[in-house]
Amino acid sequence: MNTIAQRLTKLQDPAFADLTAKTIPGFDSQYFIGVRTPQLKALAKELYGTEAAKEFTAELPHRYFEEYQLHSFIISREKSFDDCIIEVERFLPFIDNWAVCDQLCPVCFAKNRDRLLPYVYKWLESGHLYTKRFAVKNLMSHYLDDDFDIRYLDAVCAIRSEEYYMNMMIAWYVATALAKQYESTLPCLTEHRLDKWTHNKAIQKAIESRRISDDKKEYLRTLKLKQAGTE
């Protein structure tokens, strides 16, 4: 066992490991050590820039979920866009769950949106679920304010997937877009440009948002589609 895995084991909380396993189904219980996110972020801050961090991030795949989380948090601290994008692209194919995907949030992306965009488009074309989810997450995080373009919205609405975690991200994106770019986003729903499940989930998430006015929520409720089964 490498020294970082040993350090993670010393932070282990078995009850928290069981809780984490319930929120990320489909994995053997031994995949989870049980380390809380603040502890992982603190360790990433301590390790970032050290030789130990370089050796750790060079070793893929990892054995434990928390190693992937730690890897994500270390990359997210990288200030150099050029160095960061290399590490992100090397890491993405190994991501196998929504939590690690969503916690990969490089600080340098916000200041390099023009340079990031070609990579986002490339990731959108990926056949790897979490690479594509990461692309949509970045469109949601960085391109719904001053840099918003209807083409980004169109690209997300054009995605068709049978994967639950992909469709949940699309719904999350559309709900966030409704909060920030309501008039531009509304046709995605009125023109039925999403599959029924994602359409209804986006409305549900928008109605739960505090950033959308009550009158808009009332109208969004009228746009829900009838669908057999549980949403």
N, C-alpha and C positions, 0 to 999 in steps of 0.2 A: 504494500500500500504506500503510495507516495505521501510526502509530508503534508501536502495540502489536504488530501483526503483524511489524513490523521487529524488535522486541525478541525475539519468539518465534523468528524466523528466526536470530538471532544465537546462540540456545541450541540450534540444530538438531544432532541426531545422526542422520544418515541410516540407520545400522544399526538404531537404535531405532525409527525410522519404519517400516522394513520389518517389524520384530517386531510393532509395534502393529497394522499392517495385517493381519497374520495372525490376530490375536486378535479383530479386528472386521471380518469378511468383508463383501463386498458393496459396497465403496467403491473408487473410483479411488485409486491409490497417491499421487496428487498431493494428496489430501485430508489427508494426514498430514505434518506438519512433522518431528516426531520430537523432542519435548521431554518430559523425564521429569517424573513427578508431583511430586516434591519441589520442583523448580524452578518449576513452575506454581503450587504453593501459596505459595511464597515471593514470587512476583510478585503473586499475589492479595492477600497480606498487605500488600505495599508499596502497591498501588493502591487498596485498599479505602478508601472515604470521599473519594477525590480526584475532581476534576472529570473527569480522564481516565477513571476507572472509570465514571462516570455516562455519559459520551459513548460509551464502548465498549459497555456493557450496553444502551444505547438502540438500538444498531444491530443489527438482526436481519433476515434470517439472517446468520450468519457464513460465512466461506469455508473455514476449516480446523477440523479436529477439535480441535486444541489451543485454539483460540479458544472453542469451546463448553466445553471443560474449564475454562478460565480463568474464563469467565462463571459456570459452576457454582460454582467455588470462591469467587468474589467474593460471590455471593448467599449462600452458606453462612455467610459471616462476619457477615451482617446481624443485629443484636441486636434490632431493632424488629420484632415479629411483624407489625404492620400493613404496614410497608414491605416486609418480606420476602415476605409472601404475594402482594402485588401483583406483585412481580418474578418470583416462582415461577410464577404463573399466566400471566404474559406469556411466560415462557421455555419452559414445558412443551411447547407445540405444535411447537416447533422442534427438540426432542430427537429424534434419529434413530438412536440406538444405545444398547446396554445400559450402556456404560462411563460416558458422561456422565450418564445417568439415575441410576446407582447412586452416583456421586460428588457428587450434589446432596444435601447433608446439612446443612440449616440448623441452626445452633446454637440458635436461639430456639425450635425446635419442641418440644424436650424439656420446656421450662418452660411451654408453652402447649398442652398436649395436649387440654384441653377445647375450646379455640378451634380447634384443628387438625382435630378429628374430622369436623365437617361438610364440610370441604374434602376429606378423605380419601374420604368416602362419595360426594361428587360426582365425584372423579377415578375411582373404581371404575366409574362408569357411562360413562366416556369411551370413544369408539370409537377413540381414538388409543392405539396399543400402549404407548408409553412413559409416557404419563400414567397409564394403568391399572397398569403395572408399578410406577411411583412410588408409587401408592396402597398397593399390597400391601407394598412395601418399608417404608413408614412404619408400617403396621400391625405389621410384624415388628419394627421398631426401637423403637417407642414403646408398644405395647399388648400385650405378652406377659408383663409383670411385674405390678406392683400394679394397673395399669389394665386387666388382661385381662378380656374379656367374651366368652362363648361366641358371641355374635352376630357378632363380628369374624371368628372362625374360620369360622363358617357362611358368611359373605359371601365369603370367599376360596375355600372349597371349592365354592361354587356357580358359580364362574367356569368357563366352557368356552371354549377358544380353540384355534385351529389354529396359533398362533404359538409357535415354539420358545422365544423369550425370555420370553414370558408364562408358559408352563408351567414353565420352569426357575425362575422367581421363586416360583410357587406351591409347587413342590417344596421350595425353599429355606425358604419360610415354614413349611410343615408340618414340616420337619425341625427347624427352630428351635423351633417350638411343642412338638414332642415333647420337646425338651431342657428346656423351661421349664414346660410345662403338659401333662405326659405323659397323665394320666388323662383330661383333657378332650379331648385331641387324638386319642387312640387310635381312637375310633369313626369318625373320618374314613377310617381304613384298614380296620377290621374291617367297616364297613358299605359299603365300596367307593364312597365319595362323590366320588372323583376318577377321571378317566379312567385307563386302565391305565398309560400311559407315565408320567404325572405321579405316580401312586401308587407305581410302582416306583422312580422317581427320588427321591422323597421318602424312601423306605426306604433307598436307597443312601446318600443324604446323611446320614441319621440314623445309619447304621452307621459312617460315617466320622467322626462327631462324637466328641470326647473328653468331651462333657458328658452322654453317655448311658451308663448302666452296661452291662456285658457281658451280664448276664442279660436286660436289655431288648432289647439288640441281637439276641440269639439268638431271642427271640420275634418280633421284627420280621422277621427272615429268613423265618420261616414264613408271613408274610403276603404275600410277593411273589407276583405274579400271572404266570402263563405268558403270554408274548406273543411273537408271531412277529417276527423282525427284530431289529435292534440297538437297545438301549435308549439 
